[in-house]
């Protein structure tokens, strides 16, 4: 079996607050790229629950966090449609994304 690794390195300050996030995905040509935030969800099929890692650096601007969440929600709607072929619910999710963008005053 072939494997592919994705590595996340978290640099912490003296209070264990993330100061720097770096990620590497050699198969994707990414080597120690800096990020300001990440959301990682893993499905535990035994427990039937989602495990999460939500991290952002202390210098992540709030306006960028709003954009990050909006783009993540849009991507989730797209992924949901590809994974389930449920077009009606995917469209409903996209409607919420439009509402979110409007309420957050995002230019999309």
Residue frames as qw, qx, qy, qz and C-alpha x, y, z in Angstrom:
[[0.000, 0.888, 0.459, 0.000, 0.00, 0.00, 0.00],
 [0.373, 0.419, -0.021, 0.827, 1.28, 3.42, -0.94],
 [0.320, -0.741, -0.457, 0.374, 1.12, 6.13, 1.72],
 [0.252, 0.613, 0.075, 0.745, 1.25, 9.89, 1.67],
 [0.433, -0.465, -0.503, 0.586, 2.00, 12.05, 4.69],
 [0.008, -0.807, -0.142, -0.574, 0.70, 15.47, 5.59],
 [0.564, -0.223, -0.471, 0.641, 2.65, 17.10, 8.40],
 [0.158, -0.879, -0.177, -0.414, 1.48, 20.00, 10.56],
 [0.552, -0.042, -0.426, 0.715, 3.96, 21.81, 12.80],
 [0.267, -0.881, -0.298, -0.254, 2.62, 24.16, 15.47],
 [0.418, 0.244, -0.378, 0.789, 4.95, 26.73, 17.01],
 [0.446, -0.748, -0.489, -0.045, 3.70, 27.76, 20.46],
 [0.027, 0.726, -0.291, 0.623, 4.42, 30.72, 22.70],
 [0.101, 0.249, -0.783, 0.562, 5.14, 30.44, 26.44],
 [0.523, 0.042, 0.468, -0.712, 1.37, 30.09, 27.10],
 [0.377, 0.113, 0.905, 0.163, 0.93, 27.32, 24.50],
 [0.471, 0.724, 0.253, -0.437, -0.90, 29.67, 22.12],
 [0.752, 0.316, 0.401, 0.417, -0.11, 29.00, 18.44],
 [0.095, -0.763, 0.175, 0.615, 2.32, 31.55, 17.00],
 [0.245, 0.506, -0.635, -0.530, 3.19, 29.75, 13.80],
 [0.839, 0.175, 0.476, -0.196, 1.55, 27.01, 11.73],
 [0.155, 0.540, -0.690, -0.456, 3.54, 25.20, 9.05],
 [0.863, 0.145, 0.417, -0.245, 2.36, 22.37, 6.85],
 [0.004, 0.474, -0.778, -0.412, 4.03, 19.97, 4.49],
 [0.839, 0.284, 0.403, -0.229, 2.50, 17.68, 1.85],
 [0.280, -0.469, 0.647, 0.531, 5.37, 16.45, -0.27],
 [0.407, 0.320, 0.808, 0.283, 3.11, 14.65, -2.76],
 [0.208, 0.879, 0.430, -0.007, 1.38, 17.98, -3.35],
 [0.526, 0.482, -0.005, 0.701, 4.63, 19.91, -3.66],
 [0.316, -0.865, -0.007, -0.390, 4.11, 21.76, -0.36],
 [0.724, 0.000, -0.444, 0.529, 7.11, 22.14, 1.95],
 [0.378, -0.379, -0.413, 0.737, 6.89, 24.04, 5.24],
 [0.015, -0.529, -0.354, -0.771, 4.25, 26.49, 4.00],
 [0.005, -0.087, -0.543, 0.835, 2.97, 28.94, 6.57],
 [0.267, -0.561, -0.659, -0.423, -0.71, 29.12, 7.45],
 [0.155, -0.342, 0.321, -0.869, -2.62, 31.36, 9.85],
 [0.659, -0.088, 0.426, -0.614, -5.44, 28.90, 10.59],
 [0.326, 0.117, -0.889, -0.298, -6.51, 25.31, 10.06],
 [0.738, -0.092, 0.313, -0.591, -9.61, 23.23, 10.67],
 [0.292, 0.247, -0.909, -0.164, -9.16, 19.47, 10.60],
 [0.769, -0.115, 0.264, -0.571, -12.04, 17.03, 11.03],
 [0.194, 0.255, -0.943, -0.095, -11.61, 13.28, 11.32],
 [0.784, -0.185, -0.163, -0.569, -14.49, 10.79, 11.36],
 [0.165, -0.280, 0.903, -0.280, -14.27, 8.12, 14.07],
 [0.597, -0.057, -0.575, -0.557, -16.46, 5.36, 12.63],
 [0.419, -0.166, -0.851, 0.270, -16.38, 3.29, 15.82],
 [0.077, -0.363, -0.543, 0.754, -17.67, 6.10, 18.04],
 [0.183, 0.682, 0.613, 0.353, -19.72, 7.64, 15.19],
 [0.177, -0.927, -0.167, 0.284, -18.39, 11.09, 15.96],
 [0.522, 0.745, -0.076, 0.409, -16.20, 13.78, 14.50],
 [0.653, -0.506, -0.065, 0.559, -12.86, 14.58, 16.09],
 [0.320, 0.904, 0.115, 0.259, -11.57, 18.09, 15.45],
 [0.564, -0.319, -0.040, 0.761, -8.47, 20.18, 15.59],
 [0.182, 0.913, 0.261, 0.257, -9.16, 23.91, 15.24],
 [0.596, -0.419, -0.020, 0.684, -6.07, 26.11, 15.38],
 [0.344, 0.855, 0.138, 0.364, -5.25, 29.68, 14.47],
 [0.551, 0.083, -0.268, 0.786, -2.29, 31.88, 15.20],
 [0.209, -0.676, -0.448, 0.547, -2.66, 34.76, 17.59],
 [0.036, -0.445, 0.194, 0.873, -1.98, 37.19, 14.75],
 [0.155, 0.376, 0.813, 0.416, -4.79, 35.86, 12.50],
 [0.164, 0.007, 0.022, -0.986, -6.85, 38.95, 11.61],
 [0.426, 0.324, 0.683, -0.497, -10.58, 38.73, 12.37],
 [0.560, 0.567, -0.100, -0.596, -11.54, 39.83, 8.85],
 [0.353, 0.409, -0.806, -0.244, -9.44, 37.00, 7.39],
 [0.186, 0.017, 0.933, -0.308, -10.98, 34.54, 9.87],
 [0.561, 0.443, 0.358, -0.601, -14.43, 35.51, 8.56],
 [0.547, 0.557, -0.450, -0.433, -13.27, 34.91, 4.97],
 [0.086, 0.308, -0.947, 0.040, -11.64, 31.62, 6.02],
 [0.388, 0.190, 0.794, -0.428, -14.88, 30.38, 7.57],
 [0.608, 0.538, 0.073, -0.579, -16.95, 31.48, 4.58],
 [0.459, 0.525, -0.648, -0.306, -14.67, 29.75, 2.10],
 [0.066, -0.164, 0.966, -0.189, -14.58, 26.63, 4.30],
 [0.523, 0.317, 0.585, -0.532, -18.38, 26.53, 4.44],
 [0.614, 0.575, -0.222, -0.493, -18.61, 26.86, 0.63],
 [0.279, 0.434, -0.850, -0.104, -16.07, 24.07, 0.23],
 [0.288, 0.005, 0.883, -0.369, -18.04, 21.89, 2.64],
 [0.649, 0.445, 0.262, -0.559, -21.19, 22.38, 0.56],
 [0.544, 0.571, -0.520, -0.328, -19.28, 21.34, -2.58],
 [0.083, 0.307, -0.940, 0.123, -17.76, 18.33, -0.82],
 [0.489, 0.147, 0.683, -0.522, -21.15, 17.34, 0.61],
 [0.704, 0.495, -0.031, -0.507, -22.63, 17.34, -2.89],
 [0.454, 0.506, -0.719, -0.145, -19.79, 15.22, -4.32],
 [0.046, -0.220, 0.924, -0.310, -19.95, 12.79, -1.38],
 [0.365, 0.259, 0.767, -0.460, -23.74, 12.37, -1.18],
 [0.051, 0.247, 0.689, 0.680, -25.14, 13.58, -4.52],
 [0.075, -0.711, -0.648, 0.262, -27.75, 15.44, -2.44],
 [0.276, 0.374, 0.245, 0.851, -28.15, 18.51, -4.61],
 [0.315, -0.781, -0.374, -0.389, -31.11, 19.95, -2.67],
 [0.646, -0.706, -0.138, 0.257, -29.26, 20.04, 0.67],
 [0.611, -0.040, 0.147, 0.777, -26.07, 21.25, -1.02],
 [0.089, 0.588, 0.314, 0.741, -28.01, 24.16, -2.47],
 [0.500, -0.808, -0.280, -0.140, -29.49, 24.86, 0.96],
 [0.711, -0.438, -0.026, 0.550, -25.98, 24.93, 2.40],
 [0.421, 0.230, 0.245, 0.843, -24.88, 27.34, -0.33],
 [0.183, -0.784, -0.345, -0.482, -27.87, 29.58, 0.48],
 [0.629, -0.736, -0.147, 0.203, -26.61, 29.71, 4.06],
 [0.648, -0.110, 0.135, 0.741, -23.12, 30.58, 2.76],
 [0.155, 0.565, 0.310, 0.749, -24.64, 33.51, 0.88],
 [0.452, -0.821, -0.271, -0.220, -26.47, 34.60, 4.04],
 [0.743, -0.473, -0.053, 0.471, -23.25, 34.25, 6.08],
 [0.503, 0.170, 0.203, 0.823, -21.32, 36.38, 3.57],
 [0.079, -0.722, -0.320, -0.608, -24.04, 39.03, 3.62],
 [0.591, -0.780, -0.201, -0.044, -24.17, 39.20, 7.42],
 [0.726, -0.404, 0.084, 0.550, -20.35, 39.31, 7.68],
 [0.225, 0.922, -0.079, -0.304, -20.13, 42.02, 4.97],
 [0.584, -0.264, 0.619, 0.454, -17.86, 39.84, 2.86],
 [0.442, 0.639, -0.284, -0.562, -17.20, 40.79, -0.73],
 [0.591, -0.069, 0.792, 0.134, -17.72, 37.55, -2.67]]
